[in-house]
Amino acid sequence: MKKQQGFTLIELIVVIVILGILAATALPKFADLSKDARYASAQGALGAINSAASLAHAQWLVAGSSTLAAITMEGVQVSLINGYPDATPTGIDTAAGLLNSGSYTIAGAGPRTFTPLGVTNAATCQVSYTPPATPGFAPSIVLTAPTQAAGCN
């Protein structure tokens, strides 16, 4: 009698069913990571804007002139208002390195809003930057987004 080699049809069907069950339980976790990616993008913009505003203000303080309207950061002119980058393309956009990033929809002039691309409702997932209205105050930098678990639609 010959020795049997390979798998029977029943064994192959059982393996396929088990793989299907595993895939069905794992799929919801990996199906829509785009919300998490947009949330992470908004968090990245928040960090970049916070850092840029702080660095610009520190450089403004070191310059020692309260009337200074622009500084040079990494070889690029950044326009200021009250010691912080203003809410224009030559201000916070340039200072934070978000001007030509292609990852955000940028709008407004006070507040200046940064919305990750792909967000369907900008009001629920964006970073807003408002420069200080008077000297001696810090800018308002706010992340309007749901929790990380909810992501950004």
DSSP file with accessible surface (Angstrom, degrees, kcal/mol):
  #  RESIDUE AA STRUCTURE BP1 BP2  ACC     N-H-->O    O-->H-N    N-H-->O    O-->H-N    TCO  KAPPA ALPHA  PHI   PSI    X-CA   Y-CA   Z-CA
    1    1 A M              0   0  239      0, 0.0     2,-0.2     0, 0.0     0, 0.0   0.000 360.0 360.0 360.0 140.7    0.0    0.0    0.0
    2    2 A K        -     0   0  199      1,-0.1     2,-0.4     0, 0.0     0, 0.0  -0.473 360.0-116.8 -77.8 145.4    1.2    3.5   -0.9
    3    3 A K        -     0   0  192     -2,-0.2     2,-0.2     1,-0.1    -1,-0.1  -0.632  33.0-120.0 -80.4 132.9    1.9    6.0    1.9
    4    4 A Q        -     0   0  147     -2,-0.4     2,-0.3     2,-0.0    -1,-0.1  -0.513  31.4-170.5 -76.7 137.1   -0.4    9.0    1.6
    5    5 A Q        +     0   0  179     -2,-0.2     2,-0.1     2,-0.1    -1,-0.0  -0.944  43.0  19.8-125.9 152.4    1.2   12.4    1.1
    6    6 A G  S    S-     0   0   64     -2,-0.3     2,-0.3     2,-0.0    -2,-0.0  -0.405  90.3 -53.9  90.8-169.1   -0.2   15.9    1.3
    7    7 A F        -     0   0  157     -2,-0.1     2,-0.1     1,-0.0    -2,-0.1  -0.806  45.2-121.2-110.4 152.5   -3.4   17.2    2.9
    8    8 A T     >  -     0   0   51     -2,-0.3     4,-2.0     1,-0.1     5,-0.2  -0.422  30.5-109.0 -84.1 165.6   -7.0   16.1    2.5
    9    9 A L  H  > S+     0   0  128      1,-0.2     4,-2.3     2,-0.2     5,-0.2   0.892 119.1  55.0 -61.9 -38.1   -9.7   18.5    1.2
   10   10 A I  H  > S+     0   0  124      1,-0.2     4,-2.4     2,-0.2    -1,-0.2   0.920 106.6  50.3 -62.6 -44.9  -11.2   18.5    4.7
   11   11 A E  H  > S+     0   0   96      1,-0.2     4,-2.1     2,-0.2    -1,-0.2   0.918 110.6  49.5 -62.1 -42.1   -8.0   19.6    6.3
   12   12 A L  H  X S+     0   0   83     -4,-2.0     4,-2.3     2,-0.2    -1,-0.2   0.913 110.5  50.1 -64.2 -40.9   -7.5   22.4    3.8
   13   13 A I  H  X S+     0   0   88     -4,-2.3     4,-2.6     1,-0.2     5,-0.2   0.917 109.2  51.9 -64.8 -40.9  -11.1   23.7    4.3
   14   14 A V  H  X S+     0   0   76     -4,-2.4     4,-2.5     2,-0.2    -1,-0.2   0.933 110.3  48.3 -62.1 -44.0  -10.6   23.7    8.1
   15   15 A V  H  X S+     0   0   79     -4,-2.1     4,-2.6     2,-0.2     5,-0.2   0.930 111.5  49.8 -63.1 -42.3   -7.4   25.8    7.8
   16   16 A I  H  X S+     0   0  114     -4,-2.3     4,-2.4     1,-0.2    -2,-0.2   0.917 110.8  49.9 -64.3 -40.6   -9.1   28.2    5.4
   17   17 A V  H  X S+     0   0   79     -4,-2.6     4,-2.4     2,-0.2    -1,-0.2   0.932 110.8  49.3 -63.6 -44.1  -12.1   28.6    7.9
   18   18 A I  H  X S+     0   0   91     -4,-2.5     4,-2.4     1,-0.2    -2,-0.2   0.935 111.6  48.7 -62.6 -43.4   -9.7   29.2   10.8
   19   19 A L  H  X S+     0   0  105     -4,-2.6     4,-2.5     1,-0.2    -1,-0.2   0.897 109.9  52.9 -63.0 -38.0   -7.8   31.9    8.8
   20   20 A G  H  X S+     0   0   41     -4,-2.4     4,-2.4    -5,-0.2    -1,-0.2   0.910 109.0  48.6 -63.1 -41.5  -11.1   33.5    7.8
   21   21 A I  H  X S+     0   0  102     -4,-2.4     4,-1.8     2,-0.2    -2,-0.2   0.931 112.5  48.3 -64.9 -44.6  -12.2   33.7   11.4
   22   22 A L  H  X S+     0   0  104     -4,-2.4     4,-1.8     1,-0.2    -2,-0.2   0.919 112.5  48.6 -61.7 -42.8   -8.8   35.2   12.4
   23   23 A A  H  X S+     0   0   58     -4,-2.5     4,-2.4     1,-0.2    -1,-0.2   0.901 108.8  53.8 -65.0 -39.2   -9.0   37.8    9.6
   24   24 A A  H  < S+     0   0   67     -4,-2.4    -1,-0.2     1,-0.2    -2,-0.2   0.851 111.5  44.8 -66.1 -33.5  -12.6   38.7   10.5
   25   25 A T  H  < S+     0   0  103     -4,-1.8     4,-0.3    -5,-0.2    -1,-0.2   0.812 118.8  42.1 -79.8 -28.8  -11.6   39.5   14.1
   26   26 A A  H >X S+     0   0   41     -4,-1.8     4,-1.1    -5,-0.2     3,-0.7   0.756  97.0  77.4 -87.6 -25.0   -8.4   41.4   13.1
   27   27 A L  H >X S+     0   0  112     -4,-2.4     4,-1.8     1,-0.2     3,-0.6   0.891  86.5  56.7 -58.4 -45.2   -9.9   43.4   10.2
   28   28 A P  H 3> S+     0   0   97      0, 0.0     4,-0.6     0, 0.0    -1,-0.2   0.861 105.0  54.3 -58.3 -31.4  -11.8   46.1   12.2
   29   29 A K  H <4 S+     0   0  140     -3,-0.7    -2,-0.2    -4,-0.3    -3,-0.1   0.876 121.0  29.0 -68.4 -34.9   -8.6   47.1   14.0
   30   30 A F  H X< S+     0   0  134     -4,-1.1     3,-0.5    -3,-0.6    -1,-0.2   0.496  98.4  88.0-104.7  -3.7   -6.7   47.6   10.7
   31   31 A A  H 3< S+     0   0   70     -4,-1.8     2,-0.4     1,-0.3     3,-0.1   0.906  99.0  23.9 -67.7 -42.6   -9.5   48.6    8.4
   32   32 A D  T 3<  +     0   0   79     -4,-0.6     3,-0.4     1,-0.1     4,-0.4  -0.652  61.7 143.9-130.3  78.7   -9.5   52.4    9.1
   33   33 A L    <>  +     0   0   85     -3,-0.5     4,-2.1    -2,-0.4     5,-0.1   0.472  56.5  90.1 -87.3  -2.4   -6.2   53.7   10.4
   34   34 A S  H  > S+     0   0   49      1,-0.2     4,-2.5     2,-0.2     5,-0.2   0.862  82.5  54.9 -65.5 -33.9   -6.7   56.9    8.4
   35   35 A K  H  > S+     0   0   65     -3,-0.4     4,-2.3     1,-0.2   117,-1.1   0.937 109.6  46.9 -62.8 -44.5   -8.5   58.6   11.3
   36   36 A D  H  > S+     0   0   56     -4,-0.4     4,-2.5     1,-0.2    -2,-0.2   0.880 111.0  52.6 -63.9 -36.7   -5.6   57.8   13.6
   37   37 A A  H  X S+     0   0   60     -4,-2.1     4,-2.1     2,-0.2    -1,-0.2   0.909 109.7  47.6 -66.0 -42.4   -3.2   59.1   10.9
   38   38 A R  H  X S+     0   0   42     -4,-2.5     4,-2.3     2,-0.2    -2,-0.2   0.897 111.7  50.9 -65.9 -38.2   -5.1   62.4   10.7
   39   39 A Y  H  X S+     0   0   29     -4,-2.3     4,-2.4     2,-0.2    -2,-0.2   0.934 110.7  48.7 -63.4 -43.9   -5.2   62.8   14.4
   40   40 A A  H  X S+     0   0   59     -4,-2.5     4,-2.3     1,-0.2    -2,-0.2   0.881 109.4  53.3 -63.4 -36.0   -1.4   62.2   14.6
   41   41 A S  H  X S+     0   0   31     -4,-2.1     4,-2.2     2,-0.2    -1,-0.2   0.908 108.8  48.8 -64.9 -41.1   -1.0   64.8   11.8
   42   42 A A  H  X S+     0   0    0     -4,-2.3     4,-2.3     2,-0.2    -2,-0.2   0.913 110.8  50.7 -64.6 -40.5   -2.9   67.3   13.9
   43   43 A Q  H  X S+     0   0   78     -4,-2.4     4,-2.3     1,-0.2    -2,-0.2   0.887 109.1  52.2 -63.3 -38.1   -0.8   66.5   16.9
   44   44 A G  H  X S+     0   0   41     -4,-2.3     4,-2.5     2,-0.2    -2,-0.2   0.907 108.9  48.9 -63.9 -42.6    2.3   67.0   14.8
   45   45 A A  H  X S+     0   0    0     -4,-2.2     4,-2.7     2,-0.2     5,-0.3   0.910 109.5  53.3 -63.0 -41.2    1.1   70.4   13.6
   46   46 A L  H  X S+     0   0   33     -4,-2.3     4,-2.6     1,-0.2    -2,-0.2   0.943 111.3  45.4 -59.4 -46.8    0.4   71.4   17.3
   47   47 A G  H  X S+     0   0   33     -4,-2.3     4,-2.5     1,-0.2     5,-0.2   0.909 113.2  49.6 -64.2 -41.6    3.9   70.4   18.3
   48   48 A A  H  X S+     0   0   32     -4,-2.5     4,-2.6     2,-0.2    -1,-0.2   0.912 113.2  46.3 -65.1 -41.9    5.5   72.3   15.4
   49   49 A I  H  X S+     0   0    0     -4,-2.7     4,-2.6     2,-0.2     5,-0.2   0.921 112.6  49.8 -68.7 -43.6    3.5   75.4   16.0
   50   50 A N  H  X S+     0   0   69     -4,-2.6     4,-2.1    -5,-0.3    -2,-0.2   0.942 115.0  44.1 -58.6 -48.1    4.2   75.4   19.8
   51   51 A S  H  X S+     0   0   70     -4,-2.5     4,-2.8    -5,-0.2     5,-0.2   0.921 113.6  49.8 -64.2 -44.7    7.9   74.9   19.1
   52   52 A A  H  X S+     0   0    5     -4,-2.6     4,-2.6    -5,-0.2     5,-0.2   0.909 111.0  49.0 -63.2 -42.3    8.1   77.5   16.4
   53   53 A A  H  X S+     0   0    3     -4,-2.6     4,-2.3     2,-0.2    -1,-0.2   0.927 113.8  46.7 -63.3 -43.2    6.3   80.2   18.4
   54   54 A S  H  X S+     0   0   77     -4,-2.1     4,-2.5    -5,-0.2    -2,-0.2   0.922 114.2  46.7 -65.5 -44.0    8.6   79.5   21.4
   55   55 A L  H  X S+     0   0  109     -4,-2.8     4,-2.5     2,-0.2    -2,-0.2   0.907 112.9  49.3 -65.5 -41.8   11.8   79.6   19.3
   56   56 A A  H  X S+     0   0    0     -4,-2.6     4,-2.3    -5,-0.2    -1,-0.2   0.919 112.2  48.4 -63.3 -42.2   10.7   82.8   17.5
   57   57 A H  H  X S+     0   0   40     -4,-2.3     4,-2.6    -5,-0.2    -2,-0.2   0.913 110.8  50.9 -65.8 -40.4    9.8   84.5   20.8
   58   58 A A  H  X S+     0   0   49     -4,-2.5     4,-2.4     1,-0.2    -2,-0.2   0.924 111.3  47.9 -62.7 -42.3   13.2   83.5   22.3
   59   59 A Q  H  X S+     0   0   79     -4,-2.5     4,-2.0     1,-0.2    -1,-0.2   0.891 110.7  51.8 -65.8 -38.1   15.0   84.8   19.3
   60   60 A W  H  X>S+     0   0   31     -4,-2.3     4,-0.9    23,-0.2     5,-0.6   0.914 110.2  49.0 -63.0 -42.2   13.0   88.1   19.5
   61   61 A L  H ><5S+     0   0  102     -4,-2.6     3,-0.6     1,-0.2    -2,-0.2   0.910 109.5  51.6 -65.3 -40.6   13.9   88.4   23.2
   62   62 A V  H 3<5S+     0   0  127     -4,-2.4    -1,-0.2     1,-0.2    -2,-0.2   0.881 102.4  60.0 -64.3 -36.2   17.6   87.8   22.5
   63   63 A A  H 3<5S-     0   0   60     -4,-2.0    -1,-0.2    -5,-0.2    -2,-0.2   0.798  98.1-146.4 -63.5 -27.2   17.5   90.5   19.8
   64   64 A G  T <<5 +     0   0   66     -4,-0.9     2,-0.6    -3,-0.6    -3,-0.1   0.608  56.8 115.9  76.9  12.3   16.5   92.9   22.6
   65   65 A S    > < -     0   0   43     -5,-0.6     3,-1.3     1,-0.1    -1,-0.2  -0.944  47.2-164.6-119.5 117.1   14.2   95.2   20.5
   66   66 A S  T 3  S+     0   0  101     -2,-0.6    16,-0.1     1,-0.2    -1,-0.1   0.589  91.7  57.4 -73.7  -7.5   10.5   95.3   21.4
   67   67 A T  T 3  S+     0   0  117     15,-0.1    -1,-0.2    16,-0.0     2,-0.2   0.404  72.9 129.5-101.8   3.4    9.8   97.0   18.0
   68   68 A L    <   -     0   0   58     -3,-1.3    15,-0.3     1,-0.2     3,-0.1  -0.380  35.0-174.5 -62.9 124.2   11.4   94.2   15.9
   69   69 A A        +     0   0   67      1,-0.2    11,-3.0    -2,-0.2     2,-0.3   0.524  64.5  20.2-100.7  -7.0    8.8   93.2   13.2
   70   70 A A  E     -A   79   0A  31      9,-0.3     2,-0.3    15,-0.1     9,-0.2  -0.989  57.7-167.2-158.3 152.1   10.7   90.2   11.7
   71   71 A I  E     -A   78   0A   9      7,-2.1     7,-3.1    -2,-0.3     2,-0.6  -0.873  27.4-114.6-131.7 168.2   13.4   87.7   12.6
   72   72 A T  E     -A   77   0A  65     -2,-0.3     2,-0.5     5,-0.2     5,-0.2  -0.938  29.2-177.9-110.0 121.5   15.4   85.3   10.5
   73   73 A M  E >  S-A   76   0A  27      3,-2.9     3,-1.6    -2,-0.6    -2,-0.0  -0.981  74.4 -19.0-119.6 118.3   14.9   81.6   11.3
   74   74 A E  T 3  S-     0   0  199     -2,-0.5    -1,-0.2     1,-0.3     3,-0.1   0.880 129.2 -50.9  52.5  41.7   17.0   79.1    9.4
   75   75 A G  T 3  S+     0   0   69      1,-0.2     2,-0.4    -3,-0.1    -1,-0.3   0.542 118.2 106.9  80.2   7.1   17.7   81.7    6.7
   76   76 A V  E <  S-A   73   0A  71     -3,-1.6    -3,-2.9    18,-0.0     2,-0.3  -0.960  71.5-118.0-123.4 136.4   14.1   82.7    6.2
   77   77 A Q  E     -A   72   0A 113     -2,-0.4     2,-0.5    -5,-0.2    -5,-0.2  -0.529  26.9-165.9 -71.3 132.3   12.4   85.9    7.3
   78   78 A V  E     -A   71   0A   1     -7,-3.1    -7,-2.1    -2,-0.3    13,-0.2  -0.986  15.8-134.8-121.2 121.0    9.5   85.3    9.8
   79   79 A S  E     -A   70   0A  23     11,-2.0     7,-2.0    -2,-0.5     2,-0.3  -0.551  25.0-158.2 -79.1 142.1    7.1   88.2   10.4
   80   80 A L  E     -B   85   0B  14    -11,-3.0     2,-0.3     5,-0.3     7,-0.0  -0.804  19.2-168.1-119.9 157.7    6.3   89.0   14.0
   81   81 A I  E >  S-B   84   0B  76      3,-3.2     3,-1.8    -2,-0.3    53,-0.1  -0.959  82.7 -11.6-143.0 125.3    3.6   90.7   16.0
   82   82 A N  T 3  S-     0   0   45     -2,-0.3    54,-0.4     1,-0.3    55,-0.2   0.824 130.8 -52.5  53.6  35.3    4.1   91.4   19.8
   83   83 A G  T 3  S+     0   0    1    -15,-0.3    -1,-0.3     1,-0.2   -23,-0.2   0.467 123.2  86.1  87.5   1.3    7.1   89.1   19.8
   84   84 A Y  E <  S-B   81   0B  32     -3,-1.8    -3,-3.2    48,-0.1    -1,-0.2  -0.910  90.7 -81.7-128.6 159.9    5.5   86.1   18.3
   85   85 A P  E     -B   80   0B   0      0, 0.0    -5,-0.3     0, 0.0     6,-0.1  -0.289  50.1-123.2 -58.8 140.3    5.0   85.0   14.7
   86   86 A D        -     0   0   32     -7,-2.0     6,-2.6     1,-0.1     2,-1.4  -0.291  27.7 -97.9 -79.8 173.0    2.0   86.6   13.1
   87   87 A A  S    S+     0   0    4     22,-0.3    -1,-0.1     4,-0.2    -7,-0.1  -0.398  88.4  98.1 -91.6  59.3   -0.9   84.6   11.6
   88   88 A T  S > >S-     0   0   42     -2,-1.4     3,-1.5    -9,-0.2     5,-1.3  -0.871  89.7 -98.0-135.2 170.3    0.2   84.8    8.0
   89   89 A P  I 3 >S+     0   0   58      0, 0.0     5,-0.8     0, 0.0    10,-0.1   0.857 126.6  48.1 -59.6 -33.3    2.1   82.6    5.6
   90   90 A T  I 3 5S+     0   0   82      3,-0.1   -11,-2.0     4,-0.1    -4,-0.1   0.496 117.6  46.5 -85.4  -1.1    5.3   84.6    6.3
   91   91 A G  I <>5S-     0   0    0     -3,-1.5     4,-2.5   -13,-0.2     3,-0.2   0.580 126.7  -4.1-102.3-106.4    4.6   84.2   10.0
   92   92 A I  I  >5S+     0   0    0     -6,-2.6     4,-2.6     1,-0.2     6,-0.3   0.844 128.6  59.2 -66.2 -33.6    3.7   81.0   11.8
   93   93 A D  I  >XS+     0   0    1     -5,-1.3     5,-2.2    -7,-0.2     6,-1.2   0.943 113.2  38.4 -59.5 -47.1    3.4   79.0    8.6
   94   94 A T  H >4<S+     0   0   32     -5,-0.8     3,-0.7    -6,-0.4    -2,-0.2   0.918 115.7  52.0 -70.3 -44.1    7.0   79.7    7.8
   95   95 A A  H 3<5S+     0   0   18     -4,-2.5    -2,-0.2     1,-0.2    -1,-0.2   0.894 114.3  42.9 -61.5 -38.9    8.3   79.4   11.3
   96   96 A A  H 3<5S-     0   0   17     -4,-2.6    -1,-0.2    -5,-0.2    -2,-0.2   0.534 109.9-121.0 -85.6  -8.1    6.7   76.0   11.9
   97   97 A G  T <<5S+     0   0   56     -3,-0.7    -3,-0.2    -4,-0.5    -4,-0.1   0.762  82.0 115.0  75.9  23.9    7.7   74.7    8.5
   98   98 A L    > < +     0   0   12     -5,-2.2     3,-0.9    -6,-0.3     4,-0.4   0.478  40.6  96.6-103.3  -2.9    4.1   74.1    7.4
   99   99 A L  T 3  S+     0   0   68     -6,-1.2     3,-0.2     1,-0.3    -5,-0.1   0.923 103.7  12.4 -58.1 -52.0    3.9   76.6    4.6
  100  100 A N  T 3  S+     0   0  147     -7,-0.2    -1,-0.3     1,-0.1    -2,-0.1  -0.005  91.2 116.2-116.4  31.9    4.6   74.2    1.7
  101  101 A S    <   -     0   0   48     -3,-0.9    -1,-0.1     1,-0.1    -2,-0.1   0.795  63.9-145.5 -72.7 -28.3    4.3   70.9    3.5
  102  102 A G  S    S+     0   0   58     -4,-0.4    -1,-0.1    -3,-0.2    -3,-0.1   0.579  76.5  95.9  74.8   7.7    1.3   69.8    1.4
  103  103 A S  S    S+     0   0   58     -5,-0.2    14,-2.1     1,-0.1     2,-0.3   0.504  77.7  49.3-106.0  -6.6   -0.1   68.0    4.5
  104  104 A Y  E     -C  116   0C  36     12,-0.2     2,-0.6    -6,-0.2    -2,-0.2  -0.966  68.4-131.3-136.2 151.0   -2.5   70.7    5.7
  105  105 A T  E     -C  115   0C  80     10,-3.2    10,-2.4    -2,-0.3     2,-0.5  -0.910  34.3-161.3 -95.2 121.3   -5.2   73.0    4.6
  106  106 A I  E     +C  114   0C  41     -2,-0.6     2,-0.3     8,-0.2     8,-0.2  -0.904  19.6 155.4-112.0 131.4   -4.3   76.4    6.0
  107  107 A A  E     +C  113   0C  45      6,-2.0     6,-3.2    -2,-0.5    -2,-0.0  -0.958  27.0  37.6-148.2 164.0   -6.8   79.2    6.3
  108  108 A G        -     0   0   43     -2,-0.3     4,-0.2     4,-0.2    -2,-0.0   0.039  54.6-123.7  83.9 169.0   -7.6   82.4    8.2
  109  109 A A  S    S+     0   0   79      2,-0.3     3,-0.3     3,-0.1   -22,-0.3   0.161  93.9  32.4-137.6  14.7   -5.5   85.2    9.6
  110  110 A G  S    S+     0   0   47      1,-1.4    20,-0.2   -24,-0.1     2,-0.1   0.220 131.8  25.6 152.0  76.7   -6.4   85.3   13.2
  111  111 A P  S    S-     0   0   61      0, 0.0    -1,-1.4     0, 0.0     2,-0.5   0.394  90.2-158.1 -85.9 156.2   -6.9   82.6   14.1
  112  112 A R  E     - D   0 129C  28     17,-3.0    17,-2.6    -3,-0.3     2,-0.4  -0.872  15.1-152.9 -96.5 126.9   -4.8   80.7   11.5
  113  113 A T  E     -CD 107 128C  24     -6,-3.2    -6,-2.0    -2,-0.5     2,-0.5  -0.869  13.7-163.5-112.3 143.2   -6.1   77.2   11.2
  114  114 A F  E     -CD 106 127C   0     13,-2.7    13,-2.3    -2,-0.4    -8,-0.2  -0.977  12.3-177.6-123.9 111.5   -4.2   74.1   10.1
  115  115 A T  E     -C  105   0C  11    -10,-2.4   -10,-3.2    -2,-0.5    11,-0.2  -0.954  28.8-118.8-114.6 125.7   -6.4   71.1    9.1
  116  116 A P  E >   -C  104   0C   3      0, 0.0     3,-1.5     0, 0.0   -12,-0.2  -0.299  40.7 -98.1 -59.3 144.0   -4.9   67.8    8.1
  117  117 A L  T 3  S+     0   0   91    -14,-2.1     3,-0.1     1,-0.2   -76,-0.1  -0.337 108.1  34.2 -61.8 143.1   -5.7   66.7    4.6
  118  118 A G  T 3  S+     0   0   53      1,-0.3     2,-0.4    -3,-0.1    -1,-0.2   0.304  78.9 134.4  94.6  -8.5   -8.6   64.3    4.3
  119  119 A V    <   -     0   0   22     -3,-1.5    -1,-0.3     1,-0.2     3,-0.2  -0.607  39.2-163.8 -75.9 128.2  -10.6   65.7    7.3
  120  120 A T  S    S+     0   0  123     33,-0.8     2,-0.5    -2,-0.4    -1,-0.2   0.796  82.1  39.4 -84.5 -28.5  -14.2   66.0    6.3
  121  121 A N    >   -     0   0   83     32,-0.8     3,-2.0     1,-0.1     4,-0.4  -0.840  67.1-172.8-124.4  94.7  -15.3   68.3    9.1
  122  122 A A  G >  S+     0   0   42     -2,-0.5     3,-1.3     1,-0.3    -1,-0.1   0.795  80.1  66.7 -59.6 -29.9  -12.5   70.9    9.7
  123  123 A A  G 3  S+     0   0   62      1,-0.3    -1,-0.3     2,-0.1     3,-0.2   0.722 103.7  46.0 -66.7 -17.8  -14.2   72.3   12.8
  124  124 A T  G <  S+     0   0   57     -3,-2.0    -1,-0.3     1,-0.2    -2,-0.2   0.432 119.6  34.6-105.3   0.3  -13.6   69.0   14.7
  125  125 A a  S <  S+     0   0    0     -3,-1.3     2,-0.3    -4,-0.4    20,-0.2  -0.571  87.0  99.6-155.4  84.4  -10.0   68.3   13.7
  126  126 A Q  E     - E   0 144C  38     18,-2.2    18,-3.2    -3,-0.2     2,-0.5  -0.985  57.0-124.0-158.9 163.7   -7.7   71.3   13.4
  127  127 A V  E     -DE 114 143C   0    -13,-2.3   -13,-2.7    -2,-0.3     2,-0.4  -0.961  26.7-160.3-112.9 131.6   -5.0   73.4   15.1
  128  128 A S  E     -DE 113 142C  18     14,-2.8    14,-2.3    -2,-0.5     2,-0.5  -0.929   4.3-164.6-116.3 142.0   -5.7   77.1   15.5
  129  129 A Y  E     +DE 112 141C   0    -17,-2.6   -17,-3.0    -2,-0.4    12,-0.2  -0.989   7.7 178.5-125.8 122.2   -3.0   79.7   16.2
  130  130 A T  E     - E   0 140C  48     10,-2.7    10,-2.8    -2,-0.5     3,-0.1  -0.979  24.1-136.5-123.1 117.3   -3.9   83.2   17.3
  131  131 A P        -     0   0   25      0, 0.0     7,-0.1     0, 0.0   -49,-0.1  -0.285  39.8 -83.6 -67.2 159.9   -1.0   85.6   18.0
  132  132 A P        -     0   0    8      0, 0.0   -48,-0.1     0, 0.0     4,-0.1  -0.370  28.5-146.2 -66.2 141.2   -1.2   87.7   21.1
  133  133 A A  S    S+     0   0   96      1,-0.1   -51,-0.1    -3,-0.1     0, 0.0   0.752  83.4  28.0 -77.3 -25.9   -3.2   90.9   20.8
  134  134 A T  S >  S-     0   0   68      4,-0.1     3,-1.1   -52,-0.1    -1,-0.1  -0.959  94.5 -92.7-134.8 153.7   -0.9   92.8   23.2
  135  135 A P  T 3  S+     0   0   89      0, 0.0     3,-0.1     0, 0.0   -52,-0.1  -0.258 105.4  39.0 -61.3 150.2    2.8   92.6   24.2
  136  136 A G  T 3  S+     0   0   80    -54,-0.4     2,-0.3     1,-0.3   -53,-0.1   0.413  95.7  98.3  92.0  -3.8    3.6   90.4   27.2
  137  137 A F    <   -     0   0  136     -3,-1.1    -1,-0.3   -55,-0.2     0, 0.0  -0.846  69.3-121.5-115.9 156.7    1.1   87.7   26.4
  138  138 A A        -     0   0   67     -2,-0.3    -4,-0.1     1,-0.1   -54,-0.0  -0.548  34.0 -99.9 -90.9 158.2    1.5   84.3   24.7
  139  139 A P        -     0   0   21      0, 0.0     2,-0.6     0, 0.0    -1,-0.1  -0.314  33.5-112.9 -71.3 160.8   -0.3   83.2   21.6
  140  140 A S  E     +E  130   0C  61    -10,-2.8   -10,-2.7     2,-0.0     2,-0.5  -0.875  35.7 178.5 -96.3 119.9   -3.3   80.9   21.8
  141  141 A I  E     +E  129   0C  34     -2,-0.6     2,-0.4   -12,-0.2   -12,-0.2  -0.975   8.4 176.1-125.7 114.9   -2.6   77.5   20.2
  142  142 A V  E     -E  128   0C  65    -14,-2.3   -14,-2.8    -2,-0.5     2,-0.7  -0.973  25.3-150.5-129.7 132.6   -5.5   75.1   20.4
  143  143 A L  E     -E  127   0C  45     -2,-0.4     2,-0.8   -16,-0.2   -16,-0.2  -0.898  12.1-166.7 -98.1 115.7   -6.0   71.6   19.1
  144  144 A T  E     +E  126   0C  55    -18,-3.2   -18,-2.2    -2,-0.7    -2,-0.0  -0.899  39.9 119.3-102.3 101.8   -9.7   71.0   18.3
  145  145 A A        -     0   0   32     -2,-0.8   -20,-0.2   -20,-0.2     7,-0.1  -0.986  61.6-105.5-157.9 154.6   -9.9   67.2   17.9
  146  146 A P        -     0   0   46      0, 0.0     5,-0.0     0, 0.0     6,-0.0  -0.121  60.8 -67.5 -69.6-177.6  -11.6   64.2   19.4
  147  147 A T     >  -     0   0   95      1,-0.1     4,-1.8     3,-0.0     3,-0.5  -0.204  49.8-105.5 -66.5 164.9   -9.8   61.8   21.5
  148  148 A Q  T  4 S+     0   0  125      1,-0.2    -1,-0.1     2,-0.2  -109,-0.1   0.873 120.9  58.7 -62.7 -34.1   -7.1   59.7   19.9
  149  149 A A  T  4 S+     0   0   98      1,-0.2    -1,-0.2     2,-0.1  -113,-0.1   0.878 109.5  43.5 -63.8 -35.2   -9.4   56.7   20.1
  150  150 A A  T  4 S-     0   0   46     -3,-0.5    -1,-0.2     1,-0.1    -2,-0.2   0.770  96.9-165.9 -80.1 -27.2  -12.0   58.5   18.0
  151  151 A G     <  -     0   0    0     -4,-1.8     2,-0.5     1,-0.1  -115,-0.2  -0.154  33.7 -60.9  71.2-168.8   -9.5   59.9   15.5
  152  152 A a              0   0    0   -117,-1.1  -114,-0.2  -118,-0.1  -113,-0.1  -0.957 360.0 360.0-118.6 116.5  -10.3   62.7   13.1
  153  153 A N              0   0   88     -2,-0.5   -32,-0.8   -32,-0.1   -33,-0.8  -0.376 360.0 360.0 -74.2 360.0  -13.0   62.1   10.5
